Amino acid sequence: MNADLFANEFFAILANPEFWVAVLRIATPLILGTLGVLLCERAGVLNLGIEGIMVAGAFTGWLAVHGGAPLWAGVLVAAVTGALLGLLHALLTVGLALSQHVSGLGITMLASALSYYGYRVSFPKVSTPPTITPFAEMDWLNVPILAQQSPLTLLALLLVPLIAYVLYRTPVGLALRMVGENPQAAEGQGVSVAALRSGAIVAGSALMGVAGSFLTLSAFNAFFFNMVNGRGWICIALVVFASWRPGKALAGALLFALFDALQLRLQQSGSAVLPYQLYLMLPYLLSIVALILVARQASYPQALMKPYRKGER
C-alpha cells in the first residue's frame, strides 16, 4: 500500500462534511441507548435487556407508523414498549431481587423473539420488508451537519445536558445517585429505594426503545432481522467508558461512530487493500483500547448489581 496515498485519502475523508454527517447519524442510537443504560446503572441496576428492548422499540414503532400512525406517535409507541419491558425487569430485579444478569438476558431473548414473531405474523407472505416514509432531514435548521439529521438526533443531543442537569442539579438526581451508591443511607433519608430504582429502569428502558425506533423511523425505512446488530452491548460498554457521566457518554458514542464511519469509507477507498473483515473489526478494536485506558480510573456506582431489600443493613 502506498503510504502517501493512504494518508491523503484518510485526511480527505476527515475533511469531507458528509463524513461527519454520517458520524452523527451513526452515533444517535448509541447516545440514546447509552443514556438509558446510564440511568439504570446510576440507580444500581444493570440492564442487559437493552439489545432486545432496542429490537422491540424498532419493531413496534415501525409497525405503528406502517399502520398509519404519525412518526412521533411511532416514537412514543417505541418508548412505551421499552418502558413496559423495563417495568418487567424492575419487577424481577428490584421487586423479587433476582439476578440482574439473568433477568436482562432473558428480556433480550424474549423481546427479540416476540418482535420477530410479531413481524412474521403481521407479514406472513412478504419477502421484502414493507417500507414507510421516515423522518425528513431538518433543512429548516441553519446549522451545518445538524441540518442533515433527523429530529431524533436533535432530541438525543438535547437529552444529554437535560439528564446531566437532572442527575447533578436536582433533588431527584441526588436521590437517584444515592440509591446507586448507598441504598441504606438513602432509605435512612426517607427515600424509597424500590420506587426510585424502578422508575430509573422504566425511564432508561424507554430511552432504549426510542434508540431502537431511530433505526426504523430515521436511519432506515423498514424493519428487518438483526438490524440492531449489537448496538445494545456497545451502549453498555460506552457507559463504563463514560464513567457513568452523560457528557462523556456523548463523547464515547461519537468516538465509536467515528471509528465505524471511518472503516466504512476505508473499505470503499481505492487504497483499501486489506481484507474487509479487518476494517469491520476496527471500531471494536479501537473502542476496546479506549475502554481499557479509561476504565481503570472509572468510578462505578458502589451498589451496582447489588440487590436491596428494605430494612437490610
Secondary structure, 3 states (H helix, E strand, C coil): CCHHHHHHHHHHHHHCHHHHHHHHHHHHHHHHHHHHHHHHHHCCCCCCCHHHHHHHHHHHHHHHHHCCCCHHHHHHHHHHHHHHHHHHHHHHHHHCCCCHHHHHHHHHHHHHHHHHHHHHHHCCCCCCCCCCCCCCCCCCCCCCCHHHCCHHHHHHHHHHHHHHHHHHHCHHHHHHHHHHHCHHHHHHCCCCHHHHHHHHHHHHHHHHHHHHHHHHHHHCCCCCCCCCCCHHHHHHHHHHHCCCCHHHHHHHHHHHHHHHHHHHHHHHCCCCCCCHHHHHHHHHHHHHHHHHHHHCCCCCCCCCCCCCCCCCC
